[in-house]
Amino acid sequence: MKIRVMKFGGTSVATADARMQAALRVVSAKEQGYRPVVVVSAIGRRGEPYATDTLIALLRDIDPDVAPDARELDLMIACGEIFSAVIFAHTLKTLGHPAHSFRGGQAGIRTDGVYGNARIIGINPVSVLKSLDQGAIPVICGFQGVYVAGDGSPGGELTTLGRGGSDTTAAAMAAALQAEAVEIYTDVDGVKTADPDFVREAPTLRKVTYDEVAEIAHLGAKVLHPRAAEIAMKFDIPLWVKSTFGEEEGTEVVKREVFPGRRVTGVTHTGKLVYFRFDLGQASEAHRVPLEARVYEMMARYGVNLFMMNLSPAGIGFAVPRSQYPTVQDLLDGLVIPLEPGAIYLFQLGQPASREAETQAALLAPLGGHRTITLEATENCTMVSLIGHEYLQQPGVFLNVLRTLQDAQVSVLQTSDSDLSLSCLIPEAETERAVRLLHDRFDLDEVR
């Protein structure tokens, strides 16, 4: 029999009725001759009793000024998927189909041990295969694995894979089991050309390539985690995005060779961003690259996600998620970088100087002075991106994007591009209007 991995998101398991619809899909796959392996997310969304955000709040609300330890937080939030897996397995049993629930570690998922954002380094699905051989349906907790240290610590350390990690669990498990396909079930009927909250009639893409859907996910769409697309592409696993609650065929994700051609795929948008500009006018030419390297190394060390990276003769710039703004502010404002005797650089965020920057300047004065690198932060930004395949590098496309926004008086603060996307940093208040404008300008209502 062929194995099919079926992943159900939070809305698909949020209520008894939703779980029953999802369970009936699993039973249907089994009756069609497949051996289903189920991966589930935590039950529901923010505010519901077992949702991941609710469990996080239980810890953080004890004392908002004391951040939970990353290890303890992983143990806490992993409970959401455990509840979900046990309840879903029992739902299948009530339909007459034996099922076994598995934590990530029990399913054989091993990770690199980074709490909160672990990566899967290997899967040995012995228990899952044994469950299948017994005629049962394995139900696996998404979003989690276990790190086994080399010192022989018993049981290993539970780790989570980062938000959206259940998709990654499903794709990785499909690769380990050499599955016939992996199906991601959600509350929409596939990958859309735009956020349906902004473009109500946005059509569903019936077929996209792995690299297109990974780009869409990296640039803000929540329908699929980019790691899942990358794993499926690496192991050449057919991937589907479908709705739990409808009979639509969904979106098939395929190799580029299967679906060639030049096209625009969609318009995406990120969440809240803050854009930083660094004025390197005070830096000597020999010190610019070392200074830039130190900044980027620091952002990587503290796990800061960067968007819209820009290099110019005047300086550098990048955007960060609004949620990471306090971290970046703490790291950069008042930062001192000594490069050689007599060459000390002090980073200052905004004017006038903060108390931190003033204190550092006073401490550096006896050493013979310093050079100041000023930063500006622009808050309340977002990024809209046009996604395309072998289309965006054509002459005039970027001009059309900029002219469309300019004609509508939408300010463009920064731009960037890649092989698959053109992105513009704009005021957050203009997000919905910009998405609609670009969706209309490139006739995406006609894409199928």
C-alpha positions in Angstrom: 0.0 0.0 0.0 1.1 3.6 -0.6 1.6 5.9 2.3 0.0 9.3 2.3 0.9 11.9 4.9 -2.1 14.2 5.8 -1.5 17.3 7.9 -4.4 19.2 9.5 -3.9 22.7 10.8 -5.3 24.4 13.9 -8.7 25.4 12.4 -9.1 21.8 11.0 -9.0 20.4 14.5 -10.5 23.3 16.5 -14.0 21.8 17.1 -15.6 18.4 17.3 -17.3 19.0 13.9 -14.1 20.1 12.3 -12.2 17.1 13.7 -14.9 14.8 12.4 -14.6 16.2 8.9 -10.9 15.8 9.0 -11.1 12.3 10.4 -13.6 11.3 7.6 -11.0 12.5 5.1 -8.4 10.2 6.7 -10.9 7.3 6.7 -11.7 8.0 3.0 -8.0 7.8 2.1 -7.7 4.5 3.9 -10.7 3.1 2.2 -9.2 4.1 -1.2 -6.2 1.9 -0.5 -3.8 4.3 1.1 -2.0 4.0 4.4 -2.6 7.4 6.0 -0.2 9.0 8.4 -1.7 12.0 10.1 0.2 15.1 11.4 -1.8 17.6 13.6 -1.3 21.2 14.8 -2.5 22.4 18.2 -6.2 22.9 18.6 -7.6 26.3 17.5 -6.0 29.7 17.5 -5.2 32.5 19.9 -7.6 32.7 22.8 -8.8 29.1 22.6 -7.8 27.0 25.6 -5.2 24.7 23.9 -3.9 27.0 21.2 -0.2 27.7 21.2 -0.6 31.4 21.9 -2.8 30.6 24.8 -0.2 28.3 26.3 2.5 30.9 25.8 0.3 33.5 27.6 -0.1 31.2 30.6 3.6 31.5 31.2 4.2 35.1 30.2 1.2 36.5 32.2 2.8 35.2 35.5 5.1 38.2 35.3 5.4 40.1 31.9 8.8 41.5 33.0 10.4 38.0 33.2 10.8 36.2 29.9 10.2 32.4 30.1 13.2 30.2 29.6 13.3 28.8 26.0 13.5 25.2 27.3 10.5 25.6 29.6 8.5 27.4 26.8 9.1 24.5 24.4 7.8 22.0 27.0 4.8 24.1 27.6 3.7 24.8 24.0 4.3 21.2 22.9 1.4 20.3 25.0 -1.0 21.8 22.4 0.0 19.3 19.8 -0.1 16.4 22.3 -3.7 17.2 23.2 -4.6 17.5 19.6 -2.9 14.2 18.6 -4.6 12.2 21.4 -8.0 13.6 20.7 -7.7 13.1 16.9 -6.6 9.5 17.4 -9.5 8.8 19.7 -11.9 10.4 17.1 -10.6 7.9 14.5 -11.2 5.0 17.0 -14.8 6.1 17.5 -15.2 5.7 13.7 -13.9 2.1 13.9 -10.3 2.7 12.9 -7.5 1.9 15.4 -5.1 4.8 15.8 -1.9 5.5 17.8 -0.8 9.0 18.8 2.9 9.9 18.9 4.9 12.8 20.2 7.5 14.0 17.8 10.3 12.2 19.6 8.2 9.0 19.7 7.8 9.3 15.9 11.6 9.3 15.6 12.1 13.0 14.8 15.6 14.2 15.9 16.5 17.9 15.9 19.6 20.1 16.4 18.6 21.1 19.9 17.8 24.8 19.2 14.9 25.6 21.5 12.0 27.4 19.8 13.4 27.1 16.2 14.9 23.7 15.9 15.7 22.0 12.6 15.2 18.4 11.9 18.4 16.5 11.4 17.0 13.0 11.0 14.0 10.8 11.3 13.9 7.1 12.2 10.2 6.3 12.0 10.4 2.8 13.5 7.4 3.2 15.7 5.3 4.8 13.0 6.0 1.9 10.6 5.2 -0.6 13.3 1.9 1.1 13.9 1.1 1.0 10.1 2.0 -2.7 10.1 -0.5 -3.3 12.9 -3.2 -1.8 10.7 -3.5 1.4 12.8 -3.4 5.1 11.7 -0.4 7.0 13.3 -1.3 10.5 14.5 1.9 12.5 15.0 2.3 15.8 16.9 3.5 18.4 14.5 5.9 21.2 15.4 8.1 19.1 17.7 11.0 16.7 17.9 13.7 15.7 20.4 17.3 16.5 20.8 19.5 13.7 22.1 22.8 14.9 23.5 26.0 13.0 23.2 26.4 12.7 27.0 23.7 10.0 27.3 21.0 12.1 28.9 17.9 9.9 29.2 15.0 10.7 27.0 16.5 13.7 25.2 15.3 17.3 25.2 11.9 18.2 23.7 12.3 21.0 21.0 9.9 22.8 18.8 10.4 23.7 15.1 9.2 27.3 15.1 5.8 28.7 14.1 4.3 26.8 11.2 6.5 23.8 12.0 3.7 21.2 11.6 4.0 21.7 7.9 7.7 20.9 8.2 6.9 17.8 10.3 4.6 16.5 7.6 7.0 17.0 4.7 9.9 15.6 6.6 7.9 12.6 7.7 6.8 12.0 4.1 10.4 12.0 3.0 11.4 9.5 5.8 8.5 7.2 4.9 8.9 7.6 1.1 5.3 8.6 1.0 3.3 8.8 -2.2 2.3 12.4 -1.4 1.8 14.9 1.4 -1.4 16.8 1.8 -1.7 20.0 3.8 -5.3 20.7 4.9 -6.3 24.2 6.0 -9.3 26.5 6.0 -8.7 27.7 2.5 -9.0 25.7 -0.7 -5.4 26.1 -1.8 -2.8 28.7 -2.6 -4.4 32.0 -3.6 -3.1 34.7 -5.8 -3.5 37.1 -2.8 -4.7 37.2 0.8 -8.5 36.6 0.4 -9.1 39.0 3.3 -7.8 41.8 1.0 -8.9 40.4 -2.4 -12.1 38.5 -1.7 -12.3 36.9 -5.2 -8.7 36.0 -5.4 -8.5 32.8 -7.4 -6.9 29.5 -6.3 -3.8 28.5 -8.1 -4.4 24.9 -9.4 -0.7 24.3 -9.9 2.5 26.1 -8.7 6.2 25.1 -8.5 8.0 24.3 -5.3 10.2 27.4 -5.6 7.2 29.6 -6.3 5.3 28.4 -3.2 8.5 28.6 -1.1 8.9 32.3 -2.2 5.2 33.0 -1.5 5.6 31.5 2.0 8.9 33.4 2.7 7.3 36.7 1.7 4.3 36.5 4.0 1.6 34.0 2.9 0.6 31.7 5.8 -0.8 28.8 3.8 2.4 26.8 3.8 5.7 26.9 5.7 8.6 27.5 3.3 10.7 24.6 4.9 7.9 22.2 4.0 8.1 23.2 0.3 11.9 23.0 0.4 11.9 19.5 1.9 9.2 18.3 -0.6 11.2 19.7 -3.5 14.5 18.1 -2.3 12.9 14.7 -2.0 10.6 15.1 -5.0 7.4 14.4 -3.0 4.1 15.5 -4.6 2.6 18.2 -2.3 -1.0 19.4 -2.2 -2.7 22.2 -0.3 -6.4 21.6 0.2 -9.4 22.6 2.4 -10.6 20.4 5.1 -14.1 21.8 4.7 -14.7 21.7 0.9 -14.4 19.4 -2.1 -12.2 21.6 -4.3 -9.2 19.9 -5.8 -6.8 22.4 -4.1 -3.3 23.4 -5.3 -0.8 20.9 -6.6 2.9 21.8 -6.0 5.2 20.4 -8.7 8.7 20.6 -10.1 9.5 23.5 -12.4 10.0 21.1 -15.3 6.4 19.9 -15.0 5.0 23.4 -15.1 7.2 25.6 -17.2 6.3 29.0 -18.6 6.5 32.7 -17.9 3.8 34.0 -15.5 2.9 36.2 -12.5 1.8 34.0 -9.6 0.5 36.3 -6.9 0.9 39.3 -4.6 1.9 38.7 -1.0 2.5 40.9 2.1 4.4 40.6 5.3 3.4 41.7 8.8 4.6 44.8 10.6 8.2 45.9 9.8 10.6 48.5 11.0 13.2 49.7 8.5 16.7 50.7 9.7 19.1 53.0 7.7 22.8 53.2 8.7 24.7 56.3 7.7 28.3 55.1 7.2 29.6 58.5 6.1 31.8 58.8 9.1 33.5 55.4 8.5 36.7 55.1 6.5 36.6 53.1 3.3 38.8 50.4 4.9 36.4 50.0 7.8 33.0 49.8 6.0 33.1 46.1 5.2 34.2 45.1 8.8 31.5 47.3 10.3 28.8 45.8 8.0 30.0 42.3 8.8 29.8 42.9 12.5 26.2 44.2 12.2 25.0 41.2 10.1 26.8 38.7 12.3 25.1 40.2 15.4 21.7 40.0 13.7 22.3 36.3 12.8 23.6 35.5 16.3 20.3 36.8 17.9 18.0 35.2 15.3 16.8 38.5 13.8 15.0 38.0 10.5 16.1 40.6 7.9 14.1 41.9 4.9 14.9 44.4 2.2 18.6 44.4 2.7 20.3 47.3 0.9 23.9 48.3 0.3 24.8 51.8 -1.1 27.7 54.2 -1.1 26.0 56.0 1.7 25.4 53.1 4.0 23.3 50.0 4.6 19.7 49.3 5.4 17.3 46.4 6.3 13.9 45.8 7.8 13.1 43.6 10.8 9.8 42.3 12.1 8.1 44.8 14.5 8.2 42.1 17.2 12.0 42.0 17.0 12.4 45.8 17.1 13.1 46.0 20.9 15.9 43.4 20.5 17.5 45.2 17.6 17.2 48.5 19.4 18.9 47.1 22.5 21.7 45.6 20.3 22.5 48.6 18.2 21.8 51.8 20.2 25.0 52.5 22.0 26.9 49.6 20.3 30.7 50.1 20.4 32.9 48.5 17.8 36.7 48.9 18.1 38.4 47.9 14.9 42.0 49.0 15.5 43.9 51.4 17.9 42.4 54.8 17.3 39.4 53.6 15.3 36.4 53.2 17.6 32.8 53.4 16.3 29.7 54.2 18.3 26.3 53.4 16.9 23.5 55.9 17.8 19.8 55.4 17.0 18.0 58.7 16.2 18.4 62.3 17.4 18.9 63.4 20.1 21.1 60.6 21.4 19.6 58.2 23.9 20.9 57.8 27.4 22.7 54.7 26.4 24.5 56.3 23.5 25.4 59.4 25.6 26.8 57.2 28.4 28.9 55.3 26.0 30.2 58.5 24.4 31.3 59.8 27.8 33.1 56.6 28.6 34.9 56.6 25.2 36.0 60.3 25.6 39.2 59.6 27.6 40.3 57.1 24.9 40.7 59.8 22.3 37.2 60.0 20.9 35.2 58.0 18.5 33.3 58.1 15.2 29.5 58.0 15.3 27.4 55.8 13.0 23.9 57.2 13.1 20.8 55.0 12.5 17.3 56.0 11.6 14.3 53.7 12.3 11.1 54.0 10.3 8.3 52.2 12.0 4.8 51.1 10.7 6.0 49.6 7.5 5.2 46.5 5.6 6.4 44.8 2.4 4.3 43.9 -0.6 5.8 41.5 -3.2 4.9 40.5 -6.7 5.7 36.8 -7.2 6.5 35.5 -10.7 8.3 32.9 -12.7 10.7 33.9 -15.6 8.7 37.1 -15.9 9.9 39.7 -13.4 13.2 40.4 -15.1 11.5 41.5 -18.2 12.1 45.2 -19.1 9.4 47.4 -17.7 8.0 45.1 -15.0 9.5 46.9 -12.1 8.5 50.3 -13.7 4.9 49.1 -13.9 5.0 48.1 -10.2 6.4 51.5 -9.1 4.1 53.5 -11.4 1.0 51.6 -10.2 1.8 52.5 -6.6 3.0 56.0 -7.4 -0.1 56.9 -9.4 -2.2 55.8 -6.4 0.0 57.9 -4.1 1.4 54.9 -2.2 4.8 55.8 -0.9 7.6 53.4 -1.7 10.3 53.6 0.9 12.7 50.8 -0.4 12.7 48.1 -3.1 14.4 44.7 -3.5 14.2 41.8 -5.9 15.1 38.2 -6.5 14.7 35.7 -9.3 11.1 35.1 -8.2 9.9 38.3 -6.6 9.8 42.1 -6.7 9.2 43.7 -3.3 8.4 47.3 -2.1 8.5 48.6 1.4 5.5 50.8 2.0 3.5 52.3 4.9 1.6 49.6 6.7 -1.7 51.6 6.4 -1.5 51.2 2.6 -1.1 47.4 2.6 -4.6 46.4 1.6 -4.8 49.0 -1.1 -1.4 48.2 -2.5 -2.2 44.5 -2.7 -5.4 45.2 -4.6 -3.8 47.6 -7.0 -1.0 45.2 -8.0 -3.5 42.3 -8.2 -5.6 44.3 -10.6 -2.7 45.7 -12.6 -1.2 42.3 -13.4 -4.6 40.7 -14.1 -4.3 38.1 -11.4 -8.0 37.5 -11.2 -7.6 35.6 -14.4 -4.8 33.3 -13.1 -5.7 29.6 -12.6 
